[in-house]
Amino acid sequence: MKAIVDKQRCTVCGVCSEACPMGAISLRENGIEISDDCSLCGICVDTCEFGALSLPEVGQGPSEDPSSYRGVWVYAEWREGKVHAVSHELLSAGRILADKRGVELGAVLLGSGIDDRVAEELIAYGAEVVYVIDHPELAHFTDERYSKCIVELVGRKRPEIFLAGATSMGRSFIPRVAAGLRTGLTADCTELDIADDGHLLQTRPAFGGNVMATIICPNRRPQMATVRPKVMKPVRLQGRKGRIERVDLPAECFKARVEVLEVIAEQDRTAKLTEADVIVSGGRGLRSAENFSLIENLAQLMNGAVGASRGAVEEGWMAPSHQVGQTGRTVAPTLYVAVGISGAVQHLVGMQGSEVIVAVNKDPSAPIFDVATYGVVADLFEFIPEFTKRIKREREG
Ligand SMILES: Cc1cc2nc3c(=O)[nH]c(=O)nc-3n(C[C@H](O)[C@H](O)[C@H](O)COP(=O)(O)OP(=O)(O)OC[C@H]3O[C@@H](n4cnc5c(N)ncnc54)[C@H](O)[C@@H]3O)c2cc1C
């Protein structure tokens, strides 16, 4: 979609072309031309004194009857023979939404060589039906094939809600699914609910985490949302009943322009940040990349992963994959140790679900202490080496 030109009114004066921040407007002999770079920002509309430009109307009403869509679906992320924990979390959240709507809860599982036991496990987490698309071309994840398969299946079965994990896989291909279905997508939700009128209430932080925005998708279906791992709690119940439907899709769905030649497992142990039971995170208080060895030693001793604040990442002391927080990873380990981290709200949203939080900071008024289970007011360069030594001694003793 792009801005619309009324050729009768356009004088080709060029003002809009100069004003367009996207450089999307070119002047031609017989009028102006708007390219696909148009972002519909509307600046050209405001600058045109002849009223020759307008924006297409969007969100003016449902393209089809939303009530013809029924059911809540969860994308079950399956990789290397395992379902990602976020899919269990989402099924448990989806179970509540489906019960409120009085509809079926479905899971969609894509891959190659999928055993029925994988699908049965999804039933234990609340799915009443598991759609399995099992095809050799799905052995390795590719955005194109995975999104085509889901678009095709959703088109056939028409669920009203579609949820997926905001994992690297989900972030990569779920927007493509939403675009393919011509519907909206709310990324990184922290809360989901159903309104009285049946709309999915999709709540997520906005404006730098300073407000929580609740978003609805009134006119298009399905209503799509992604949720970060560890935000929802998984509930597994024995004895739940459900059915498994193996689905055949047309060959077209498995065609892709990208081939995966080799998958190289990530060696970096901190890549497992979201699954770690113990995380020791460092902030700007560490003063240098070298000093992060204090954090690494402690993490290693506790068999944990190393996290970092954005402050430390911005200083270049840690790679962005270690960042915890709103624009990093959301974690909820059993133990989170925050060292030299002030506790900005953008950091807190990524770790406050941790079971026990220990904060080490020399400033007693640092906001990190507001969420800490145990607070240590100390100079980290004195405390951390002593604390590490003490743990070592106790282990040896
Ligand atoms: C849109 C947006 C998204 C963001 N996303 C994230 C995010 O995902 N994650 C994130 O972390 N931040 C994020 N931020 C940045 C965030 O607002 C903070 O700037 C950042 O978290 C600060 O990092 P810090 O706590 O390490 O540094 P600082 O705020 O500088 O805090 C350093 C702390 O170390 C303490 N200290 C200093 N020396 C010592 C010592 N010797 N011993 C003990 N304590 C000491 C100080 O008292 C201080 O409290 C985001 C910001 C924006 C605007």
Ligand as a Chemical Component Dictionary entry (heavy atoms), coordinates in Angstrom:
data_LIG
# 
_chem_comp.id                   LIG 
_chem_comp.type                 NON-POLYMER 
_chem_comp.pdbx_formal_charge   0 
_chem_comp.three_letter_code    LIG 
# 
loop_
_chem_comp_atom.comp_id 
_chem_comp_atom.atom_id 
_chem_comp_atom.alt_atom_id 
_chem_comp_atom.type_symbol 
_chem_comp_atom.charge 
_chem_comp_atom.model_Cartn_x 
_chem_comp_atom.model_Cartn_y 
_chem_comp_atom.model_Cartn_z 
_chem_comp_atom.pdbx_ordinal 
LIG C1  C1  C 0 14.167 1.540  24.662 1  
LIG C2  C2  C 0 15.178 1.095  25.670 2  
LIG C3  C3  C 0 15.405 -0.263 25.817 3  
LIG C4  C4  C 0 16.340 -0.692 26.768 4  
LIG N1  N1  N 0 16.554 -2.038 26.929 5  
LIG C5  C5  C 0 17.383 -2.442 27.902 6  
LIG C6  C6  C 0 17.588 -3.840 28.146 7  
LIG O1  O1  O 0 17.061 -4.707 27.447 8  
LIG N2  N2  N 0 18.397 -4.193 29.151 9  
LIG C7  C7  C 0 19.042 -3.279 29.955 10 
LIG O2  O2  O 0 19.770 -3.689 30.868 11 
LIG N3  N3  N 0 18.875 -1.977 29.732 12 
LIG C8  C8  C 0 18.094 -1.537 28.724 13 
LIG N4  N4  N 0 17.980 -0.211 28.489 14 
LIG C9  C9  C 0 18.921 0.721  29.171 15 
LIG C10 C10 C 0 18.528 1.062  30.597 16 
LIG O3  O3  O 0 17.626 2.146  30.613 17 
LIG C11 C11 C 0 19.774 1.416  31.414 18 
LIG O4  O4  O 0 20.433 2.485  30.776 19 
LIG C12 C12 C 0 20.759 0.267  31.572 20 
LIG O5  O5  O 0 20.112 -0.870 32.050 21 
LIG C13 C13 C 0 21.844 0.692  32.553 22 
LIG O6  O6  O 0 22.821 -0.298 32.672 23 
LIG P1  P1  P 0 23.605 -0.488 34.026 24 
LIG O7  O7  O 0 22.651 -0.708 35.144 25 
LIG O8  O8  O 0 24.658 -1.506 33.802 26 
LIG O9  O9  O 0 24.374 0.903  34.153 27 
LIG P2  P2  P 0 24.185 2.116  35.129 28 
LIG O10 O10 O 0 22.798 2.631  35.119 29 
LIG O11 O11 O 0 25.272 3.061  34.817 30 
LIG O12 O12 O 0 24.418 1.482  36.576 31 
LIG C14 C14 C 0 25.636 1.040  37.067 32 
LIG C15 C15 C 0 25.423 0.646  38.514 33 
LIG O13 O13 O 0 26.608 0.084  39.006 34 
LIG C16 C16 C 0 26.771 0.546  40.358 35 
LIG N5  N5  N 0 28.218 0.504  40.666 36 
LIG C17 C17 C 0 29.190 1.272  40.106 37 
LIG N6  N6  N 0 30.388 0.904  40.614 38 
LIG C18 C18 C 0 30.156 -0.086 41.515 39 
LIG C19 C19 C 0 30.985 -0.855 42.354 40 
LIG N7  N7  N 0 32.328 -0.671 42.373 41 
LIG N8  N8  N 0 30.421 -1.778 43.158 42 
LIG C20 C20 C 0 29.076 -1.972 43.163 43 
LIG N9  N9  N 0 28.236 -1.268 42.372 44 
LIG C21 C21 C 0 28.779 -0.339 41.551 45 
LIG C22 C22 C 0 26.206 1.942  40.383 46 
LIG O14 O14 O 0 25.813 2.308  41.693 47 
LIG C23 C23 C 0 25.035 1.807  39.415 48 
LIG O15 O15 O 0 23.856 1.511  40.128 49 
LIG C24 C24 C 0 17.048 0.245  27.552 50 
LIG C25 C25 C 0 16.797 1.611  27.389 51 
LIG C26 C26 C 0 15.881 2.027  26.455 52 
LIG C27 C27 C 0 15.617 3.499  26.303 53 
# 
loop_
_chem_comp_bond.comp_id 
_chem_comp_bond.atom_id_1 
_chem_comp_bond.atom_id_2 
_chem_comp_bond.value_order 
_chem_comp_bond.pdbx_ordinal 
LIG C1  C2  SING 1  
LIG C2  C3  SING 2  
LIG C2  C26 DOUB 3  
LIG C3  C4  DOUB 4  
LIG C4  N1  SING 5  
LIG C4  C24 SING 6  
LIG N1  C5  DOUB 7  
LIG C5  C6  SING 8  
LIG C5  C8  SING 9  
LIG C6  O1  DOUB 10 
LIG C6  N2  SING 11 
LIG N2  C7  SING 12 
LIG C7  O2  DOUB 13 
LIG C7  N3  SING 14 
LIG N3  C8  DOUB 15 
LIG C8  N4  SING 16 
LIG N4  C9  SING 17 
LIG N4  C24 SING 18 
LIG C9  C10 SING 19 
LIG C10 O3  SING 20 
LIG C10 C11 SING 21 
LIG C11 O4  SING 22 
LIG C11 C12 SING 23 
LIG C12 O5  SING 24 
LIG C12 C13 SING 25 
LIG C13 O6  SING 26 
LIG O6  P1  SING 27 
LIG P1  O7  DOUB 28 
LIG P1  O8  SING 29 
LIG P1  O9  SING 30 
LIG O9  P2  SING 31 
LIG P2  O10 DOUB 32 
LIG P2  O11 SING 33 
LIG P2  O12 SING 34 
LIG O12 C14 SING 35 
LIG C14 C15 SING 36 
LIG C15 O13 SING 37 
LIG C15 C23 SING 38 
LIG O13 C16 SING 39 
LIG C16 N5  SING 40 
LIG C16 C22 SING 41 
LIG N5  C17 SING 42 
LIG N5  C21 SING 43 
LIG C17 N6  DOUB 44 
LIG N6  C18 SING 45 
LIG C18 C19 SING 46 
LIG C18 C21 DOUB 47 
LIG C19 N7  SING 48 
LIG C19 N8  DOUB 49 
LIG N8  C20 SING 50 
LIG C20 N9  DOUB 51 
LIG N9  C21 SING 52 
LIG C22 O14 SING 53 
LIG C22 C23 SING 54 
LIG C23 O15 SING 55 
LIG C24 C25 DOUB 56 
LIG C25 C26 SING 57 
LIG C26 C27 SING 58 
# 
